């Protein structure tokens, strides 16, 4: 074998290692997540029953071929309610995540670019809020805002803002001190153009990755508040509310609470798997 052949073989092996197929766990997680999103968007494709229709003669029937997840205390089909509740639960999680990211981006940029006084005040406020558990902070916000799906979304978003704000501030400070930004400042580029063209785009990558990973925590917080009675009102199909309704039947009709809880767990796990993979890829790309 010549030196050229050896070099070609080494190059092919390097390309093969660089193009490793996706892991089976990631593929399964992505497939399950896409299925959950499809159910949330078009639940009618998977069931033609009403999520609020009652039938006392069918109350507390176990899982079967007719009722895959059984029926609840009012005879409502649990699978239908889980399918229709997916949209509401995911909207709560996505809405809280988006609002938290927007609020954190605004506060983080204000701290990084607003001068020493703004940085000190905003970051000390973030430190105080981060000292509280997120769920407790959301509960405090709910006591001020009141019950309801929109207030629940806003309360959970408020609990996530400090973490996003600190991350955006750190990234914005790194970008602001880079050579090309200092050159743009020296050329007289206006502040809002500097933020729009250079600072904000370079902070969006890690922010979106962190939001993907944090969505699972947001969904759990939203479902927990619904479980405590701060979210949707009965008979609305929503995973946290369904868990609350099923807690009194765990010894006689376990399926009422187990399947909504399993839906929350599966969604959080799949989102975390996909989010961690995106985070690892982003870290490898930026470290090169």
KENUDO-357697 format. One record per residue (C-alpha): x, y, z. Coordinates in pm, whole numbers, plus 50000, padded with zeros to 5 digits. Example, Ala and Ser with C-alpha at 12.3 -4.5 7.8 and 13.67 -1.06 7.14 Angstrom:
// KENUDO-357697
X | Y | Z
51230 | 49550 | 50780
51367 | 49894 | 50714
// end
This chain:
// KENUDO-357697
X | Y | Z
50000 | 50000 | 50000
50139 | 50338 | 49904
50138 | 50645 | 50123
49863 | 50798 | 49905
49638 | 50492 | 49951
49692 | 50505 | 50326
49605 | 50874 | 50334
49288 | 50816 | 50131
49185 | 50530 | 50362
49244 | 50748 | 50667
49039 | 51028 | 50514
48750 | 50793 | 50440
48753 | 50660 | 50796
48751 | 51017 | 50928
48451 | 51104 | 50709
48273 | 50791 | 50827
48333 | 50885 | 51188
48216 | 51242 | 51119
47892 | 51120 | 50960
47777 | 50887 | 51233
47411 | 50794 | 51200
47174 | 50939 | 51457
47138 | 50738 | 51774
46835 | 50513 | 51804
46717 | 50691 | 52120
46723 | 51028 | 51945
46529 | 50893 | 51646
46267 | 50736 | 51872
46236 | 51052 | 52082
46196 | 51270 | 51773
45936 | 51032 | 51629
45734 | 51025 | 51951
45756 | 51402 | 51984
45627 | 51450 | 51629
45339 | 51214 | 51707
45251 | 51412 | 52022
45255 | 51737 | 51823
45031 | 51582 | 51557
44786 | 51466 | 51824
44788 | 51812 | 51978
44723 | 51984 | 51644
44468 | 51739 | 51499
44321 | 51523 | 51778
44026 | 51436 | 51554
44255 | 51210 | 51349
44290 | 50975 | 51647
43946 | 50981 | 51809
43595 | 51082 | 51708
43452 | 51095 | 52062
43370 | 51410 | 52254
43619 | 51493 | 52533
43341 | 51636 | 52751
43053 | 51400 | 52665
42940 | 51197 | 52967
42784 | 50849 | 52986
42708 | 50732 | 53339
42659 | 50369 | 53228
43024 | 50360 | 53112
43172 | 50516 | 53427
43500 | 50376 | 53563
43551 | 50113 | 53294
43906 | 49985 | 53263
44123 | 50000 | 52949
43980 | 49785 | 52671
43946 | 49765 | 52295
43652 | 50006 | 52312
43814 | 50253 | 52553
44191 | 50228 | 52515
44266 | 50428 | 52831
43941 | 50340 | 53010
43675 | 50587 | 53124
43659 | 50828 | 53415
43403 | 50875 | 53691
43161 | 51046 | 53450
43199 | 50790 | 53171
43421 | 51014 | 52956
43678 | 50839 | 52739
44021 | 50902 | 52893
44211 | 50856 | 52565
43993 | 51120 | 52400
44051 | 51360 | 52686
44427 | 51299 | 52682
44436 | 51357 | 52305
44233 | 51678 | 52321
44423 | 51790 | 52631
44756 | 51768 | 52448
44688 | 52089 | 52258
44599 | 52288 | 52568
44889 | 52154 | 52773
45144 | 52214 | 52500
45010 | 52565 | 52439
45062 | 52642 | 52807
45420 | 52514 | 52791
45507 | 52681 | 52461
45340 | 53009 | 52556
45521 | 53027 | 52889
45853 | 52939 | 52723
45815 | 53204 | 52451
45716 | 53475 | 52699
46001 | 53377 | 52932
46253 | 53388 | 52647
46130 | 53729 | 52527
46134 | 53874 | 52879
46475 | 53727 | 52953
46618 | 53858 | 52624
46495 | 54211 | 52692
46625 | 54219 | 53050
46953 | 54050 | 52960
47026 | 54293 | 52676
46929 | 54588 | 52897
47171 | 54468 | 53166
47456 | 54409 | 52921
47415 | 54731 | 52722
47252 | 54972 | 52967
47554 | 55064 | 53171
47685 | 54972 | 53515
47380 | 55098 | 53709
47129 | 54906 | 53496
47343 | 54594 | 53508
47373 | 54606 | 53887
47002 | 54665 | 53950
46873 | 54407 | 53701
47117 | 54133 | 53796
47058 | 54179 | 54169
46686 | 54151 | 54101
46752 | 53835 | 53898
46960 | 53694 | 54186
46674 | 53751 | 54429
46426 | 53580 | 54199
46662 | 53292 | 54127
46692 | 53232 | 54501
46326 | 53123 | 54498
46223 | 52784 | 54355
46058 | 52843 | 54013
45731 | 52677 | 54116
45710 | 52891 | 54431
45777 | 53203 | 54224
45502 | 53100 | 53983
45265 | 53044 | 54276
45343 | 53392 | 54409
45269 | 53536 | 54066
44939 | 53345 | 54051
44828 | 53494 | 54382
44868 | 53839 | 54226
44735 | 53760 | 53879
44450 | 53525 | 53971
44334 | 53198 | 53815
44298 | 53123 | 53446
44497 | 52974 | 53160
44645 | 53306 | 53045
44748 | 53407 | 53398
44898 | 53061 | 53452
45104 | 53098 | 53134
45224 | 53442 | 53241
45308 | 53325 | 53593
45519 | 53033 | 53469
45690 | 53266 | 53220
45780 | 53508 | 53500
45945 | 53225 | 53692
46174 | 53147 | 53394
46273 | 53505 | 53304
46567 | 53540 | 53549
46750 | 53236 | 53415
46714 | 53344 | 53054
46814 | 53701 | 53143
47142 | 53592 | 53301
47229 | 53373 | 53003
47152 | 53649 | 52751
47354 | 53901 | 52953
47657 | 53669 | 52960
47641 | 53601 | 52586
47582 | 53969 | 52503
47885 | 54078 | 52709
48106 | 53829 | 52523
47981 | 53949 | 52184
48003 | 54319 | 52280
48371 | 54282 | 52370
48461 | 54100 | 52049
48679 | 54262 | 51786
48423 | 54303 | 51510
48174 | 54472 | 51743
48438 | 54715 | 51866
48524 | 54787 | 51504
48156 | 54853 | 51426
48136 | 55090 | 51722
48447 | 55267 | 51601
48288 | 55313 | 51259
47994 | 55487 | 51422
47728 | 55216 | 51383
47413 | 55312 | 51571
47335 | 55123 | 51889
47009 | 54969 | 51769
47176 | 54851 | 51448
47462 | 54708 | 51652
47216 | 54511 | 51863
47007 | 54396 | 51566
47296 | 54296 | 51339
47559 | 54161 | 51574
47464 | 54113 | 51938
47112 | 53970 | 51916
47180 | 53715 | 51636
47483 | 53580 | 51825
47281 | 53531 | 52144
46983 | 53362 | 51978
47160 | 53028 | 51923
47232 | 52940 | 52287
46904 | 53104 | 52395
46692 | 52883 | 52170
46883 | 52572 | 52273
46832 | 52657 | 52640
46462 | 52723 | 52576
46425 | 52381 | 52414
46581 | 52212 | 52715
46381 | 52428 | 52956
46047 | 52355 | 52789
46012 | 52033 | 52987
46048 | 52217 | 53318
45798 | 52476 | 53199
45545 | 52210 | 53105
45582 | 52042 | 53445
45534 | 52375 | 53623
45224 | 52458 | 53419
45078 | 52112 | 53481
45157 | 52139 | 53852
44969 | 52468 | 53880
44676 | 52318 | 53690
44688 | 52022 | 53929
44657 | 52266 | 54219
44351 | 52427 | 54059
44504 | 52747 | 53919
44454 | 52667 | 53551
44166 | 52546 | 53340
43826 | 52479 | 53493
43643 | 52144 | 53465
43538 | 51985 | 53234
43820 | 52122 | 53018
44056 | 51843 | 52907
44402 | 51943 | 53028
44669 | 51706 | 53155
44733 | 51873 | 53490
44363 | 51908 | 53562
44304 | 51543 | 53465
44576 | 51439 | 53709
44398 | 51633 | 53981
44065 | 51468 | 53898
44219 | 51120 | 53901
44404 | 51144 | 54232
44094 | 51036 | 54428
44053 | 50721 | 54215
44407 | 50580 | 54218
44303 | 50277 | 54426
43989 | 50197 | 54224
44048 | 50344 | 53876
44422 | 50407 | 53838
44397 | 50477 | 53466
44222 | 50813 | 53516
44539 | 50972 | 53654
44812 | 50744 | 53522
44762 | 50809 | 53151
44763 | 51193 | 53172
45070 | 51167 | 53394
45235 | 50934 | 53144
45158 | 51184 | 52866
45336 | 51459 | 53061
45633 | 51235 | 53138
45674 | 51112 | 52780
45651 | 51465 | 52641
45910 | 51600 | 52885
46149 | 51310 | 52823
46131 | 51336 | 52443
46176 | 51713 | 52445
46474 | 51681 | 52680
46637 | 51415 | 52461
46600 | 51630 | 52149
46703 | 51944 | 52338
47014 | 51784 | 52489
47118 | 51662 | 52146
47075 | 52013 | 52004
47273 | 52154 | 52297
47557 | 51906 | 52242
47572 | 51982 | 51871
47576 | 52356 | 51934
47852 | 52319 | 52192
48066 | 52114 | 51953
48009 | 52362 | 51672
48103 | 52668 | 51878
48409 | 52500 | 52031
48575 | 52435 | 51696
// end
